[in-house]
């Protein structure tokens, strides 16, 4: 690490960005460097995720992240979505020289790998990091409400610091300076959060943006465990995790496809105090509804996955009571963010929906714990196989007779 910092301090990023710089590519300060050696025997391929890419070179990886227009509706905080969420990082193997930062790498951020002590503030960071790095290497998470018992014990003991949750507008910079992780993965769902990444880097701390929420397929979202692994040289563990979950999902999907099943209409949504519904029209959850043998009457792939606010994402796209009412007579299941119907429309309205009359109403907070943690947020995106099993159990219970609902539970009527 000290060699790399010395090299950067001597020549500066701007000087090293030109092909005329005589020090660019100089390997003299790296006595153990073997030119032409492949330092990364384990690699990942990105087949489903749309918003990050990786290119392997002998001793470094070029990782590009971005969020395209249409991923989320934009408010005043996200007017420059594409520009704000583009980032190029050069991950250089520890003890080897970085490449010349020219051409497409001219504005790249150099990060030395493997990162050992790591922090992350996305909701699913506990599941992702536990799969690819030893527990003792996790020194910061978004908040204290952690479901995993081992990590929770470390949080309570002060061994894992709260660095600012992903729904906050930015990380706790003072805390990050205190614990000084080798790398911090930071959620970016708005310009404000993107600025938090820049400010973290400006303090001399390495940070990588996390856009896993933006993927429109569940396998694309799952593939971000490979993204994390790139910074830890943990590709083998990430591949193992991804392949196991994908294999289970593929088997479950085939189980449904082999049967000529009646497909119930399912609405995944919530009704707020504002008097409007928020509906999952597309994205990973909507995709799983269909693969479980259901129909999504609100499917609209032209729509955004979700709305975005200054501090993160909402639970879907806002639509009116009237639009829902047009399809109400065929909706057989409702799955919601809400554990009760307290803020739902009137009884007369709800009685037009078979799902309400037949009490086929479910929420996804079954694994909510008394300490305030919700395992839905910490596990579901990295374990779509468990959610797929739940949905199949609801729609076609004879296909999985022994499965007990993992995430889903009955909504309380108010």
Kinemage of the C-alpha trace (Angstrom):
@kinemage 1
@onewidth
@group {chain A} dominant
@subgroup {mainchain}
@vectorlist {calphas} color= white
{ca unk a 1} P 0.000 0.000 0.000
{ca unk a 2} L 2.788 2.454 0.896
{ca unk a 3} L 4.437 1.897 -2.505
{ca unk a 4} L 1.223 2.748 -4.341
{ca unk a 5} L 0.584 5.849 -2.214
{ca unk a 6} L 4.179 6.988 -2.734
{ca unk a 7} L 3.850 6.515 -6.501
{ca unk a 8} L 0.625 8.512 -6.622
{ca unk a 9} L 2.055 11.222 -4.399
{ca unk a 10} L 5.156 11.627 -6.561
{ca unk a 11} L 3.452 11.948 -9.908
{ca unk a 12} L -0.181 12.866 -9.064
{ca unk a 13} L -3.221 11.556 -10.873
{ca unk a 14} L -3.281 14.388 -13.396
{ca unk a 15} L 0.356 13.912 -14.381
{ca unk a 16} L -0.058 10.166 -14.643
{ca unk a 17} L -2.995 10.631 -16.989
{ca unk a 18} L -0.896 11.462 -20.030
{ca unk a 19} L 0.885 9.046 -22.292
{ca unk a 20} L 3.984 11.350 -22.191
{ca unk a 21} L 4.541 10.687 -18.486
{ca unk a 22} L 7.842 8.762 -18.185
{ca unk a 23} L 6.819 7.147 -14.890
{ca unk a 24} L 3.577 5.638 -16.233
{ca unk a 25} L 3.870 1.864 -16.147
{ca unk a 26} L 7.251 1.990 -14.349
{ca unk a 27} L 7.684 -1.266 -12.431
{ca unk a 28} L 11.000 -0.460 -10.765
{ca unk a 29} L 9.427 0.247 -7.378
{ca unk a 30} L 7.673 -3.141 -7.371
{ca unk a 31} L 10.456 -5.665 -6.962
{ca unk a 32} L 8.193 -8.718 -6.757
{ca unk a 33} L 6.027 -7.802 -9.741
{ca unk a 34} L 6.010 -10.399 -12.528
{ca unk a 35} L 5.148 -8.809 -15.855
{ca unk a 36} L 2.791 -10.964 -17.927
{ca unk a 37} L 1.597 -13.017 -14.963
{ca unk a 38} L -2.157 -13.476 -14.508
{ca unk a 39} L -2.703 -12.447 -10.905
{ca unk a 40} L -6.386 -13.416 -10.948
{ca unk a 41} L -6.798 -17.150 -11.457
{ca unk a 42} L -10.469 -16.945 -10.421
{ca unk a 43} L -12.706 -14.672 -12.465
{ca unk a 44} L -16.371 -13.769 -12.745
{ca unk a 45} L -18.455 -13.209 -15.828
{ca unk a 46} L -21.326 -10.735 -15.814
{ca unk a 47} L -24.284 -12.249 -17.660
{ca unk a 48} L -27.355 -10.676 -16.061
{ca unk a 49} L -26.422 -7.407 -14.352
{ca unk a 50} L -26.744 -4.372 -16.621
{ca unk a 51} L -25.132 -1.724 -14.475
{ca unk a 52} L -21.614 -2.959 -13.849
{ca unk a 53} L -18.912 -4.509 -16.010
{ca unk a 54} L -15.420 -5.865 -15.395
{ca unk a 55} L -12.412 -6.319 -17.635
{ca unk a 56} L -9.505 -8.409 -16.374
{ca unk a 57} L -5.909 -7.512 -17.126
{ca unk a 58} L -2.780 -9.240 -15.830
{ca unk a 59} L -2.520 -7.402 -12.508
{ca unk a 60} L -5.577 -5.147 -12.475
{ca unk a 61} L -9.304 -5.107 -13.140
{ca unk a 62} L -11.263 -2.276 -14.720
{ca unk a 63} L -14.703 -2.016 -13.137
{ca unk a 64} L -17.324 0.317 -14.564
{ca unk a 65} L -20.611 1.119 -12.855
{ca unk a 66} L -23.531 3.118 -14.156
{ca unk a 67} L -27.256 3.622 -13.845
{ca unk a 68} L -29.142 4.187 -17.074
{ca unk a 69} L -32.126 6.428 -17.633
{ca unk a 70} L -35.421 4.686 -16.967
{ca unk a 71} L -34.205 2.681 -14.000
{ca unk a 72} L -36.030 4.982 -11.662
{ca unk a 73} L -38.255 7.998 -12.039
{ca unk a 74} L -36.318 11.153 -11.305
{ca unk a 75} L -37.106 14.013 -9.019
{ca unk a 76} L -35.206 17.275 -8.547
{ca unk a 77} L -32.444 15.390 -6.764
{ca unk a 78} L -31.727 13.132 -9.734
{ca unk a 79} L -31.838 15.341 -12.814
{ca unk a 80} L -28.371 14.293 -13.979
{ca unk a 81} L -28.894 10.596 -13.332
{ca unk a 82} L -26.629 9.174 -16.030
{ca unk a 83} L -23.786 11.588 -15.422
{ca unk a 84} L -23.965 11.294 -11.650
{ca unk a 85} L -23.892 7.526 -11.608
{ca unk a 86} L -21.034 6.636 -13.877
{ca unk a 87} L -17.796 5.511 -12.291
{ca unk a 88} L -14.615 3.799 -13.492
{ca unk a 89} L -12.337 2.044 -11.004
{ca unk a 90} L -8.976 0.393 -11.591
{ca unk a 91} L -8.502 -2.385 -9.030
{ca unk a 92} L -4.751 -2.997 -8.766
{ca unk a 93} L -3.321 -6.120 -7.168
{ca unk a 94} L -1.458 -5.224 -4.000
{ca unk a 95} L 2.281 -4.847 -4.592
{ca unk a 96} L 2.011 -4.355 -8.348
{ca unk a 97} L 2.081 -1.149 -10.442
{ca unk a 98} L -1.081 0.571 -11.639
{ca unk a 99} L -1.531 1.094 -15.375
{ca unk a 100} L -1.100 4.494 -16.986
{ca unk a 101} L -4.320 6.428 -16.484
{ca unk a 102} L -4.881 7.450 -20.072
{ca unk a 103} L -7.695 7.307 -22.630
{ca unk a 104} L -10.732 5.540 -21.113
{ca unk a 105} L -8.919 5.367 -17.755
{ca unk a 106} L -8.121 9.087 -17.645
{ca unk a 107} L -10.608 9.786 -14.852
{ca unk a 108} L -10.481 6.394 -13.175
{ca unk a 109} L -10.166 5.862 -9.424
{ca unk a 110} L -7.324 3.552 -8.396
{ca unk a 111} L -8.102 1.054 -5.622
{ca unk a 112} L -5.586 -1.397 -4.226
{ca unk a 113} L -6.897 -4.958 -3.782
{ca unk a 114} L -7.657 -7.185 -2.104
{ca unk a 115} L -9.456 -5.024 0.429
{ca unk a 116} L -9.342 -6.743 3.814
{ca unk a 117} L -11.293 -4.628 6.288
{ca unk a 118} L -14.559 -3.626 4.620
{ca unk a 119} L -17.719 -1.671 5.358
{ca unk a 120} L -20.991 -1.415 3.449
{ca unk a 121} L -24.319 0.317 3.965
{ca unk a 122} L -26.722 -1.440 1.588
{ca unk a 123} L -29.508 -3.335 3.312
{ca unk a 124} L -28.349 -6.680 1.942
{ca unk a 125} L -24.661 -6.086 2.767
{ca unk a 126} L -24.712 -8.569 5.690
{ca unk a 127} L -25.786 -11.433 3.419
{ca unk a 128} L -23.439 -10.462 0.600
{ca unk a 129} L -20.346 -9.959 2.735
{ca unk a 130} L -20.926 -13.032 4.906
{ca unk a 131} L -20.853 -15.142 1.731
{ca unk a 132} L -17.469 -13.914 0.508
{ca unk a 133} L -15.317 -12.682 3.395
{ca unk a 134} L -14.524 -13.757 6.981
{ca unk a 135} L -16.768 -12.200 9.613
{ca unk a 136} L -13.852 -10.484 11.340
{ca unk a 137} L -13.150 -8.483 8.174
{ca unk a 138} L -16.563 -6.751 8.315
{ca unk a 139} L -16.027 -3.605 10.390
{ca unk a 140} L -18.913 -1.373 9.306
{ca unk a 141} L -22.572 -1.822 8.310
{ca unk a 142} L -25.359 0.637 7.635
{ca unk a 143} L -27.071 0.479 11.019
{ca unk a 144} L -27.315 -1.566 14.209
{ca unk a 145} L -30.491 -3.506 13.384
{ca unk a 146} L -28.796 -6.613 11.991
{ca unk a 147} L -30.603 -9.948 11.774
{ca unk a 148} L -27.666 -12.343 11.478
{ca unk a 149} L -26.912 -13.426 15.077
{ca unk a 150} L -23.112 -13.494 14.703
{ca unk a 151} L -22.993 -10.059 13.104
{ca unk a 152} L -25.535 -8.696 15.605
{ca unk a 153} L -23.313 -9.828 18.464
{ca unk a 154} L -20.370 -8.003 16.910
{ca unk a 155} L -22.471 -4.888 16.365
{ca unk a 156} L -23.598 -4.917 20.018
{ca unk a 157} L -19.990 -5.390 21.124
{ca unk a 158} L -18.892 -2.362 19.113
{ca unk a 159} L -16.786 -4.449 16.723
{ca unk a 160} L -18.948 -3.421 13.749
{ca unk a 161} L -19.709 0.279 13.472
{ca unk a 162} L -22.928 1.844 12.092
{ca unk a 163} L -21.802 3.944 9.111
{ca unk a 164} L -25.176 5.350 8.030
{ca unk a 165} L -28.023 3.320 6.559
{ca unk a 166} L -28.677 3.149 2.831
{ca unk a 167} L -31.928 5.116 3.208
{ca unk a 168} L -29.995 8.065 4.652
{ca unk a 169} L -28.747 10.782 2.318
{ca unk a 170} L -25.088 9.928 2.859
{ca unk a 171} L -22.613 7.971 4.985
{ca unk a 172} L -21.441 8.950 8.450
{ca unk a 173} L -18.116 10.428 7.389
{ca unk a 174} L -16.890 10.880 10.946
{ca unk a 175} L -17.492 7.203 11.667
{ca unk a 176} L -15.736 6.135 8.480
{ca unk a 177} L -12.708 8.234 9.402
{ca unk a 178} L -12.714 6.598 12.813
{ca unk a 179} L -12.758 2.973 11.625
{ca unk a 180} L -10.897 3.565 8.313
{ca unk a 181} L -11.952 0.498 6.293
{ca unk a 182} L -9.844 -0.523 3.310
{ca unk a 183} L -13.005 -0.165 1.229
{ca unk a 184} L -16.569 0.995 1.773
{ca unk a 185} L -19.449 -0.030 -0.492
{ca unk a 186} L -21.946 2.833 -0.530
{ca unk a 187} L -25.478 2.783 -1.912
{ca unk a 188} L -26.218 5.426 -4.543
{ca unk a 189} L -29.863 6.087 -5.364
{ca unk a 190} L -29.685 9.857 -5.722
{ca unk a 191} L -27.307 12.712 -6.426
{ca unk a 192} L -27.059 13.357 -2.710
{ca unk a 193} L -25.854 9.831 -2.044
{ca unk a 194} L -23.451 9.990 -4.991
{ca unk a 195} L -21.950 13.093 -3.421
{ca unk a 196} L -21.400 11.041 -0.265
{ca unk a 197} L -19.194 8.679 -2.258
{ca unk a 198} L -17.164 11.591 -3.596
{ca unk a 199} L -16.787 13.097 -0.129
{ca unk a 200} L -15.637 9.735 1.242
{ca unk a 201} L -12.975 9.533 -1.446
{ca unk a 202} L -11.981 13.151 -0.898
{ca unk a 203} L -11.131 12.219 2.698
{ca unk a 204} L -8.606 9.668 1.399
{ca unk a 205} L -10.841 6.633 1.961
{ca unk a 206} L -11.595 4.121 -0.786
{ca unk a 207} L -15.262 3.815 -1.708
{ca unk a 208} L -17.188 1.903 -4.362
{ca unk a 209} L -20.741 2.775 -5.469
{ca unk a 210} L -23.449 0.151 -5.075
{ca unk a 211} L -26.276 0.116 -7.627
{ca unk a 212} L -27.575 -3.401 -7.015
{ca unk a 213} L -31.072 -2.015 -6.341
{ca unk a 214} L -31.226 -0.712 -9.928
{ca unk a 215} L -31.179 -4.067 -11.709
{ca unk a 216} L -34.426 -5.019 -13.417
{ca unk a 217} L -34.027 -8.801 -12.997
{ca unk a 218} L -33.504 -10.837 -9.867
{ca unk a 219} L -30.445 -12.557 -11.330
{ca unk a 220} L -29.034 -9.162 -12.260
{ca unk a 221} L -29.450 -8.046 -8.673
{ca unk a 222} L -28.010 -11.307 -7.368
{ca unk a 223} L -24.980 -10.892 -9.603
{ca unk a 224} L -23.821 -7.899 -7.571
{ca unk a 225} L -22.321 -10.355 -5.119
{ca unk a 226} L -19.753 -10.837 -7.888
{ca unk a 227} L -19.200 -7.084 -7.926
{ca unk a 228} L -18.354 -7.079 -4.217
{ca unk a 229} L -16.040 -10.026 -4.746
{ca unk a 230} L -13.970 -8.152 -7.341
{ca unk a 231} L -12.605 -5.879 -4.619
{ca unk a 232} L -11.792 -8.784 -2.291
{ca unk a 233} L -10.364 -11.234 -4.850
{ca unk a 234} L -13.182 -13.517 -3.703
{ca unk a 235} L -14.499 -14.452 -7.134
{ca unk a 236} L -14.511 -18.197 -6.390
{ca unk a 237} L -16.809 -17.756 -3.376
{ca unk a 238} L -19.101 -15.380 -5.263
{ca unk a 239} L -19.403 -17.779 -8.190
{ca unk a 240} L -20.244 -20.618 -5.831
{ca unk a 241} L -22.951 -18.591 -4.085
{ca unk a 242} L -24.460 -17.237 -7.302
{ca unk a 243} L -24.474 -20.607 -9.084
{ca unk a 244} L -26.139 -22.390 -6.160
{ca unk a 245} L -28.963 -19.849 -5.865
{ca unk a 246} L -29.475 -19.634 -9.630
{ca unk a 247} L -29.599 -23.431 -9.924
{ca unk a 248} L -32.349 -23.610 -7.308
{ca unk a 249} L -34.337 -20.846 -9.034
{ca unk a 250} L -33.992 -22.595 -12.393
{ca unk a 251} L -35.249 -25.856 -10.919
{ca unk a 252} L -38.237 -24.158 -9.300
{ca unk a 253} L -39.082 -22.326 -12.506
{ca unk a 254} L -39.005 -25.607 -14.448
{ca unk a 255} L -41.184 -27.240 -11.809
{ca unk a 256} L -43.876 -24.639 -12.506
{ca unk a 257} L -43.438 -24.701 -16.282
{ca unk a 258} L -43.889 -28.486 -16.492
{ca unk a 259} L -47.435 -28.227 -15.145
{ca unk a 260} L -50.403 -26.768 -16.989
{ca unk a 261} L -51.445 -24.574 -14.080
{ca unk a 262} L -54.120 -21.959 -13.728
{ca unk a 263} L -52.344 -18.651 -13.146
{ca unk a 264} L -53.854 -16.360 -10.514
{ca unk a 265} L -53.600 -12.589 -10.850
{ca unk a 266} L -51.383 -11.092 -8.176
{ca unk a 267} L -50.866 -7.485 -7.126
{ca unk a 268} L -47.702 -6.576 -5.230
{ca unk a 269} L -48.387 -3.184 -3.736
{ca unk a 270} L -49.195 -0.957 -0.826
{ca unk a 271} L -51.745 1.786 -0.147
{ca unk a 272} L -50.536 4.872 1.657
{ca unk a 273} L -52.005 7.750 3.617
{ca unk a 274} L -51.922 9.773 0.416
{ca unk a 275} L -54.785 7.691 -0.960
{ca unk a 276} L -52.698 6.181 -3.747
{ca unk a 277} L -51.303 2.730 -4.428
{ca unk a 278} L -47.644 1.921 -5.044
{ca unk a 279} L -47.420 -1.095 -7.325
{ca unk a 280} L -44.541 -3.290 -8.466
{ca unk a 281} L -45.111 -3.107 -12.208
{ca unk a 282} L -41.795 -4.652 -13.217
{ca unk a 283} L -38.388 -5.478 -11.797
{ca unk a 284} L -37.131 -8.475 -9.857
{ca unk a 285} L -40.169 -8.967 -7.611
{ca unk a 286} L -42.583 -8.739 -10.532
{ca unk a 287} L -40.463 -11.236 -12.444
{ca unk a 288} L -40.609 -13.727 -9.582
{ca unk a 289} L -44.418 -13.419 -9.448
{ca unk a 290} L -44.587 -14.657 -13.027
{ca unk a 291} L -41.989 -17.406 -12.593
{ca unk a 292} L -43.953 -18.693 -9.610
{ca unk a 293} L -46.940 -19.236 -11.893
{ca unk a 294} L -48.833 -16.004 -11.325
{ca unk a 295} L -49.949 -13.119 -13.530
{ca unk a 296} L -49.121 -9.489 -12.842
{ca unk a 297} L -52.054 -7.428 -14.172
{ca unk a 298} L -50.063 -4.195 -13.787
{ca unk a 299} L -46.990 -5.332 -15.706
{ca unk a 300} L -45.603 -2.454 -17.761
{ca unk a 301} L -41.972 -2.780 -18.781
{ca unk a 302} L -42.015 0.771 -20.117
{ca unk a 303} L -42.340 2.015 -16.550
{ca unk a 304} L -39.488 2.604 -14.165
{ca unk a 305} L -38.658 -0.101 -11.652
{ca unk a 306} L -39.379 2.287 -8.823
{ca unk a 307} L -39.526 5.940 -7.988
{ca unk a 308} L -36.456 7.453 -6.398
{ca unk a 309} L -36.334 10.055 -3.687
{ca unk a 310} L -33.456 12.077 -2.248
{ca unk a 311} L -32.769 9.376 0.334
{ca unk a 312} L -33.419 6.259 -1.724
{ca unk a 313} L -36.161 4.226 -3.350
{ca unk a 314} L -39.872 3.814 -2.850
{ca unk a 315} L -41.888 0.599 -2.872
{ca unk a 316} L -43.108 0.905 -6.459
{ca unk a 317} L -44.793 3.183 -8.963
{ca unk a 318} L -47.656 5.388 -7.795
{ca unk a 319} L -51.049 4.761 -9.405
{ca unk a 320} L -54.557 5.834 -8.490
{ca unk a 321} L -57.372 3.930 -6.793
{ca unk a 322} L -59.298 4.161 -10.058
{ca unk a 323} L -56.605 2.326 -12.046
{ca unk a 324} L -56.486 -0.485 -9.507
{ca unk a 325} L -60.274 -0.659 -9.448
{ca unk a 326} L -60.319 -1.341 -13.196
{ca unk a 327} L -58.506 -4.646 -12.563
{ca unk a 328} L -59.793 -5.353 -9.051
{ca unk a 329} L -62.335 -8.046 -9.929
{ca unk a 330} L -59.617 -10.474 -11.061
{ca unk a 331} L -56.943 -9.924 -8.396
{ca unk a 332} L -56.722 -13.128 -6.356
{ca unk a 333} L -53.684 -12.329 -4.203
{ca unk a 334} L -52.240 -9.129 -2.746
{ca unk a 335} L -48.703 -9.042 -1.379
{ca unk a 336} L -47.760 -5.865 0.404
{ca unk a 337} L -45.108 -3.893 2.230
{ca unk a 338} L -47.753 -3.333 4.927
{ca unk a 339} L -48.545 -5.739 7.732
{ca unk a 340} L -52.066 -4.409 8.166
{ca unk a 341} L -54.810 -2.762 6.110
{ca unk a 342} L -54.851 0.332 8.318
{ca unk a 343} L -54.249 2.772 5.457
{ca unk a 344} L -56.116 0.848 2.770
{ca unk a 345} L -59.267 2.113 1.001
{ca unk a 346} L -62.794 1.688 2.341
{ca unk a 347} L -64.457 -1.672 2.942
{ca unk a 348} L -66.756 -1.160 -0.038
{ca unk a 349} L -63.770 -0.603 -2.303
{ca unk a 350} L -61.807 -3.570 -0.954
{ca unk a 351} L -64.747 -5.948 -1.270
{ca unk a 352} L -64.530 -5.606 -5.048
{ca unk a 353} L -61.193 -7.474 -4.868
{ca unk a 354} L -61.393 -11.295 -4.536
{ca unk a 355} L -58.038 -11.297 -2.721
{ca unk a 356} L -59.596 -9.220 0.042
{ca unk a 357} L -62.853 -11.160 0.210
{ca unk a 358} L -60.970 -14.471 0.358
{ca unk a 359} L -58.335 -13.149 2.786
{ca unk a 360} L -55.463 -13.919 0.412
{ca unk a 361} L -53.492 -10.946 1.699
{ca unk a 362} L -49.815 -11.289 2.626
{ca unk a 363} L -46.945 -9.111 3.749
{ca unk a 364} L -43.216 -9.870 3.547
{ca unk a 365} L -42.222 -9.051 7.132
{ca unk a 366} L -42.597 -12.491 8.702
{ca unk a 367} L -38.921 -12.407 9.657
{ca unk a 368} L -39.113 -9.030 11.384
{ca unk a 369} L -37.382 -9.238 14.758
{ca unk a 370} L -37.993 -7.435 18.020
{ca unk a 371} L -34.624 -5.650 17.783
{ca unk a 372} L -35.934 -3.771 14.734
{ca unk a 373} L -34.280 -5.762 11.967
{ca unk a 374} L -36.180 -6.975 8.932
{ca unk a 375} L -34.602 -9.972 7.267
{ca unk a 376} L -36.576 -9.188 4.106
{ca unk a 377} L -34.240 -6.324 3.306
{ca unk a 378} L -31.102 -8.103 4.441
{ca unk a 379} L -31.689 -11.425 2.693
{ca unk a 380} L -34.372 -11.411 -0.020
{ca unk a 381} L -32.383 -9.807 -2.851
{ca unk a 382} L -29.556 -12.322 -2.399
{ca unk a 383} L -31.904 -15.290 -1.882
{ca unk a 384} L -34.577 -15.019 -4.582
{ca unk a 385} L -34.926 -18.798 -4.385
{ca unk a 386} L -36.527 -18.449 -0.945
{ca unk a 387} L -39.026 -15.872 -2.165
{ca unk a 388} L -39.781 -17.967 -5.236
{ca unk a 389} L -40.584 -20.921 -2.986
{ca unk a 390} L -42.932 -18.759 -0.930
{ca unk a 391} L -44.795 -17.540 -4.001
{ca unk a 392} L -45.130 -21.042 -5.460
{ca unk a 393} L -46.436 -22.241 -2.097
{ca unk a 394} L -49.146 -19.545 -2.202
{ca unk a 395} L -50.212 -19.969 -5.807
{ca unk a 396} L -49.667 -23.730 -6.274
{ca unk a 397} L -49.247 -25.330 -2.822
{ca unk a 398} L -49.266 -28.903 -4.119
{ca unk a 399} L -45.944 -28.275 -5.910
{ca unk a 400} L -44.094 -27.645 -2.626
{ca unk a 401} L -46.147 -29.511 0.000
{ca unk a 402} L -43.500 -29.377 2.752
{ca unk a 403} L -42.388 -25.778 2.326
{ca unk a 404} L -43.253 -23.334 5.100
{ca unk a 405} L -43.488 -19.670 4.199
{ca unk a 406} L -40.149 -17.997 4.847
{ca unk a 407} L -40.746 -14.296 4.179
{ca unk a 408} L -44.511 -14.044 3.743
{ca unk a 409} L -47.260 -13.968 6.366
{ca unk a 410} L -50.927 -13.001 6.612
{ca unk a 411} L -51.866 -9.320 6.702
{ca unk a 412} L -53.903 -8.215 9.709
{ca unk a 413} L -57.242 -6.654 8.841
{ca unk a 414} L -58.022 -3.282 10.404
